Amino acid sequence: MKVGINVRIDVTKIDKSRLYKGAKGTYLDLTTFVDTAVADQYENNGFISQSQTKEERDAKKKTPILGNVKVFYTDSSSPDGTSEYGNSGKVKQVMQEADLLEDDIPF
């Protein structure tokens, strides 16, 4: 199954001591939990936080939540054979709207 997810984080909440140098850049390990079937009042389906170390997991220490995740696409089939688009519509409807927009494109 394919899932499209938008991620939005507050970079001011990043613990910069957790940034590390890798072979091709500077990295930060993140963890996200997503429930495609449930959305909160803002249509978010989960959250993203900095990954915990083993010691933090053992001590049940929580890392700060940096932001939210929102599912905007999933190709899982619904009972009527169409695919879901986010939490509120169908891919078929979006594709039809996109087709209307493409009529104005000169190439």
Backbone bond lengths (Angstrom), bond angles and torsions (degrees), N, CA, C in turn:
res aa  C-N    CA-C-N  psi(-1)  N-CA   C-N-CA  omega(-1)  CA-C   N-CA-C  phi
1 M - - - 1.445 - - 1.529 108.65 -
2 K 1.312 116.32 137.78 1.457 121.48 175.11 1.517 109.18 -99.25
3 V 1.328 115.22 141.24 1.453 120.77 178.49 1.517 107.93 -135.52
4 G 1.322 116.69 130.17 1.457 121.80 173.87 1.518 108.56 -98.83
5 I 1.318 116.83 129.29 1.458 121.04 -175.90 1.523 109.52 -133.03
6 N 1.320 116.10 129.33 1.462 121.17 170.95 1.518 108.56 -92.20
7 V 1.321 115.98 138.60 1.467 121.56 -180.00 1.521 108.17 -122.05
8 R 1.311 116.10 133.36 1.462 121.42 176.79 1.514 107.80 -130.82
9 I 1.357 116.15 123.11 1.460 119.39 179.99 1.519 110.34 -125.15
10 D 1.318 114.40 154.91 1.458 122.77 173.54 1.525 106.57 -94.34
11 V 1.329 117.08 101.97 1.467 120.69 -174.78 1.525 112.67 -65.56
12 T 1.322 118.38 -17.96 1.465 119.55 178.75 1.524 111.65 -71.04
13 K 1.339 117.10 -16.53 1.465 120.85 179.37 1.529 113.10 -88.84
14 I 1.337 117.58 -5.08 1.462 120.78 -179.37 1.526 109.83 -68.11
15 D 1.316 115.57 129.20 1.461 121.62 172.26 1.526 106.46 -78.44
16 K 1.313 116.29 101.27 1.462 121.54 -173.55 1.523 113.62 -63.42
17 S 1.327 117.75 -17.88 1.458 119.72 176.94 1.532 110.97 -69.93
18 R 1.322 116.93 -13.89 1.467 121.18 179.22 1.526 112.37 -89.55
19 L 1.323 118.15 -5.70 1.460 121.01 175.55 1.519 108.34 -72.20
20 Y 1.310 117.35 140.74 1.470 119.91 179.30 1.523 110.09 -139.69
21 K 1.317 114.34 150.34 1.458 121.67 179.66 1.521 109.43 -82.19
22 G 1.320 114.59 133.87 1.452 121.47 174.27 1.514 108.89 -119.29
23 A 1.305 116.06 -175.72 1.464 121.10 -177.77 1.522 112.53 -64.46
24 K 1.338 117.50 -30.64 1.464 120.26 -174.91 1.522 113.68 -120.95
25 G 1.326 118.26 12.67 1.462 119.27 179.68 1.505 112.55 161.05
26 T 1.319 114.92 -168.78 1.461 122.66 177.23 1.522 107.65 -104.13
27 Y 1.323 116.97 133.32 1.453 122.12 -171.44 1.527 112.27 -123.72
28 L 1.332 114.53 160.06 1.455 123.58 174.32 1.519 106.72 -141.61
29 D 1.325 117.22 125.59 1.461 120.89 178.18 1.522 109.29 -81.79
30 L 1.324 115.42 129.91 1.458 122.25 -179.15 1.522 109.39 -124.96
31 T 1.316 115.79 157.25 1.452 122.84 176.65 1.517 108.07 -129.27
32 T 1.320 116.06 138.27 1.464 119.39 175.64 1.516 110.33 -131.80
33 F 1.300 115.57 147.29 1.455 123.21 174.13 1.519 106.88 -120.94
34 V 1.340 115.77 127.62 1.459 121.12 -175.39 1.521 109.34 -130.62
35 D 1.324 115.68 133.41 1.461 121.85 173.56 1.523 106.54 -122.22
36 T 1.336 116.87 102.75 1.458 120.57 -175.71 1.522 112.92 -66.82
37 A 1.329 117.70 -17.73 1.459 121.43 -177.14 1.519 113.38 -90.72
38 V 1.322 117.96 -12.45 1.462 120.80 -175.24 1.523 109.90 -129.21
39 A 1.327 115.92 135.52 1.465 121.13 176.82 1.527 108.76 -129.04
40 D 1.346 115.47 147.12 1.457 119.47 177.69 1.529 109.71 -83.20
41 Q 1.303 116.83 -171.22 1.469 121.21 -176.69 1.524 113.11 -63.81
42 Y 1.337 117.58 -17.96 1.467 121.73 178.79 1.531 111.69 -103.75
43 E 1.333 116.78 12.04 1.458 125.02 -178.79 1.532 113.27 67.22
44 N 1.333 117.01 23.08 1.461 121.45 173.96 1.520 108.56 -83.79
45 N 1.325 115.75 143.55 1.458 121.27 -178.72 1.517 113.28 -108.22
46 G 1.319 117.57 5.42 1.451 120.07 -179.84 1.507 111.13 171.99
47 F 1.328 114.50 -166.55 1.462 120.12 -178.32 1.509 109.78 -140.01
48 I 1.334 114.87 168.79 1.459 121.48 178.19 1.522 107.90 -131.29
49 S 1.326 115.72 137.70 1.461 120.73 179.37 1.524 109.32 -140.61
50 Q 1.305 115.55 167.84 1.465 119.69 174.20 1.522 107.80 -70.12
51 S 1.320 115.76 141.60 1.461 120.05 -178.90 1.522 110.70 -65.84
52 Q 1.316 115.04 147.76 1.456 120.97 178.19 1.522 110.72 -90.04
53 T 1.324 114.95 150.45 1.457 119.98 170.46 1.526 108.02 -79.95
54 K 1.313 117.85 167.14 1.464 120.97 177.46 1.520 110.34 -59.90
55 E 1.327 115.98 -40.47 1.465 120.06 179.90 1.529 111.12 -63.09
56 E 1.323 117.06 -40.02 1.468 120.35 178.78 1.529 111.10 -67.31
57 R 1.322 116.81 -39.47 1.469 119.54 176.80 1.518 110.36 -63.26
58 D 1.345 116.52 -45.36 1.465 120.26 -179.79 1.526 111.38 -61.37
59 A 1.339 116.37 -37.95 1.470 121.09 179.89 1.527 112.47 -83.67
60 K 1.356 116.20 -0.44 1.467 123.05 -178.16 1.523 112.44 57.12
61 K 1.338 114.91 32.87 1.457 120.99 176.83 1.520 108.55 -81.63
62 K 1.315 116.42 135.96 1.461 120.71 -179.90 1.519 109.97 -96.02
63 T 1.323 115.10 142.82 1.458 120.14 172.86 1.527 107.29 -95.82
64 P 1.330 117.29 155.84 1.467 118.80 -176.28 1.532 112.41 -65.64
65 I 1.317 114.85 144.42 1.459 120.45 172.98 1.522 106.98 -77.01
66 L 1.328 116.21 124.03 1.464 121.28 -177.57 1.518 112.63 -90.14
67 G 1.312 117.21 -22.95 1.457 119.22 -178.29 1.508 112.37 175.55
68 N 1.328 114.26 -163.70 1.450 121.99 -174.12 1.517 111.54 -121.65
69 V 1.331 114.91 160.73 1.453 120.98 174.69 1.523 108.31 -124.26
70 K 1.324 114.64 143.62 1.454 120.79 -179.10 1.525 108.69 -131.61
71 V 1.311 116.47 123.67 1.461 121.31 176.89 1.524 107.21 -76.74
72 F 1.340 116.32 123.57 1.459 119.03 177.83 1.520 111.75 -111.14
73 Y 1.338 117.35 -9.35 1.464 120.28 178.88 1.513 110.05 -156.77
74 T 1.307 115.94 140.51 1.451 122.02 168.88 1.520 108.04 -145.48
75 D 1.312 117.52 139.82 1.455 119.78 -179.10 1.520 112.50 -96.57
76 S 1.321 117.67 13.00 1.457 119.42 177.76 1.522 108.50 -68.66
77 S 1.305 116.69 134.62 1.459 121.07 -176.16 1.513 111.42 -78.12
78 S 1.317 115.48 138.31 1.452 121.53 174.45 1.528 108.33 -91.10
79 P 1.321 118.65 171.69 1.465 120.26 -176.50 1.533 114.58 -56.31
80 D 1.345 117.58 -28.49 1.467 118.90 -179.11 1.525 112.72 -87.10
81 G 1.350 116.80 5.20 1.458 120.90 175.37 1.511 114.93 87.79
82 T 1.323 117.43 -1.39 1.459 119.81 177.46 1.515 109.03 -94.06
83 S 1.309 116.47 164.21 1.457 121.36 177.69 1.510 109.70 -98.40
84 E 1.305 116.07 150.58 1.453 120.40 -179.49 1.517 110.78 -84.83
85 Y 1.309 116.14 144.26 1.456 121.91 173.59 1.517 106.11 -116.22
86 G 1.323 116.04 107.71 1.463 120.49 -179.80 1.511 110.70 60.02
87 N 1.325 115.26 -143.18 1.449 121.23 -176.74 1.518 112.99 -104.43
88 S 1.356 117.05 -2.30 1.455 116.46 -169.71 1.519 115.80 -132.63
89 G 1.319 120.83 0.65 1.456 118.80 -177.06 1.503 112.40 -157.67
90 K 1.308 116.01 -165.73 1.456 121.94 -177.50 1.514 110.89 -121.47
91 V 1.317 116.57 147.56 1.460 121.65 177.61 1.525 109.45 -59.38
92 K 1.310 117.00 -39.82 1.462 121.10 -179.22 1.524 110.76 -55.96
93 Q 1.319 117.32 -43.64 1.459 121.34 179.30 1.523 110.45 -63.88
94 V 1.309 117.08 -43.25 1.458 121.22 -179.78 1.518 110.06 -64.60
95 M 1.333 117.23 -41.18 1.453 120.55 179.12 1.523 110.97 -63.76
96 Q 1.327 117.37 -38.67 1.462 120.27 177.70 1.524 110.21 -63.62
97 E 1.332 117.16 -41.82 1.461 120.72 177.98 1.523 110.39 -64.68
98 A 1.325 117.62 -39.51 1.463 121.51 178.60 1.526 110.38 -64.62
99 D 1.335 117.39 -37.92 1.462 120.91 177.58 1.525 110.89 -61.58
100 L 1.323 117.30 -38.78 1.456 120.44 177.52 1.513 111.59 -63.32
101 L 1.319 116.90 -39.86 1.460 121.31 179.25 1.523 111.52 -66.60
102 E 1.325 116.68 -37.70 1.454 121.16 -177.07 1.524 112.66 -66.43
103 D 1.334 118.06 -21.85 1.460 120.88 179.03 1.527 112.08 -61.76
104 D 1.319 117.37 -25.70 1.456 121.79 -179.27 1.517 113.53 -89.40
105 I 1.328 117.93 -6.73 1.462 121.45 -177.42 1.541 108.65 -84.09
106 P 1.346 118.52 126.21 1.461 120.93 -172.49 1.521 115.57 -78.71
107 F 1.306 120.77 7.41 1.466 120.47 -179.97 1.502 111.13 -128.83
